[in-house]
Amino acid sequence: MTSRLRELIQQLGEAIHESVIESEQIAGVVQDIRSHGFDVLLMLEATIGLNEVTGEEDESEAVSEAEGDARSFTKKDKDFLRSLRISVEGDEGEAMDDQSS
């Protein structure tokens, strides 16, 4: 990984952090929790994954878009969604397997 790419990833992390800190909605909810007598410790974890784009992937995405199939996910998309415990419609068998473990 190049130093420029590392710098960009760090900037992304900082931008996410700043967004959370400056969110009026988050601040409001935290204040509501404190008003109920609790202190709040908010810890978020962000995973940033990078996949180098190849001509092959671009081509398959163009085919999906041309067919108008917005629900077409690559295997990487499905794996990412499952890592967030989000089931993918049409993948019931695999989602059931994930839940049983």
SVG drawing of the C-alpha trace seen along z (x, -y; Angstrom):
<svg xmlns="http://www.w3.org/2000/svg" viewBox="-35 -20 39 44">
<polyline fill="none" stroke="black" stroke-width="0.4" points="0.0,0.0 1.4,-3.4 1.9,-6.1 -0.6,-8.3 -3.3,-5.6 -2.5,-5.2 -2.9,-9.0 -6.3,-8.9 -7.5,-6.1 -6.4,-8.0 -8.3,-11.1 -11.4,-8.9 -11.2,-7.7 -10.8,-11.3 -13.7,-12.4 -15.9,-9.7 -14.8,-10.6 -15.5,-14.3 -19.0,-13.5 -19.9,-11.5 -18.5,-14.2 -20.4,-17.0 -23.7,-15.2 -26.4,-17.1 -28.6,-14.0 -26.0,-11.9 -25.3,-14.8 -29.1,-15.0 -29.5,-11.3 -26.4,-11.3 -27.8,-14.2 -31.1,-12.4 -29.3,-9.4 -27.3,-11.6 -30.5,-13.2 -31.7,-9.7 -28.6,-9.5 -26.2,-7.5 -22.8,-8.4 -22.2,-7.5 -19.1,-5.9 -19.5,-5.7 -17.0,-3.4 -17.4,-2.8 -15.4,-0.5 -15.1,-1.1 -13.6,1.4 -12.3,0.0 -11.9,2.5 -10.2,1.8 -10.5,3.8 -8.5,2.9 -10.9,2.3 -10.2,4.4 -11.8,4.1 -13.5,7.5 -15.5,6.1 -16.4,3.0 -17.8,5.0 -20.0,7.2 -21.3,4.1 -22.2,2.5 -24.1,5.6 -26.1,5.6 -26.9,1.9 -27.9,2.4 -30.3,5.2 -31.7,2.9 -31.1,5.4 -30.4,3.2 -30.4,6.3 -27.5,8.0 -24.7,8.4 -21.2,9.7 -19.9,12.4 -17.8,9.7 -20.9,7.6 -22.8,10.5 -19.9,11.4 -19.6,7.8 -23.4,7.5 -23.3,10.8 -20.3,9.5 -22.8,6.8 -25.4,9.4 -27.5,8.2 -29.2,11.0 -29.5,10.8 -32.8,11.5 -32.6,14.7 -29.8,16.0 -32.0,17.6 -30.1,20.9 -26.8,19.1 -28.3,16.7 -29.7,19.6 -26.3,21.2 -24.8,18.0 -27.3,17.7 -26.8,21.3 -23.2,20.7"/>
</svg>
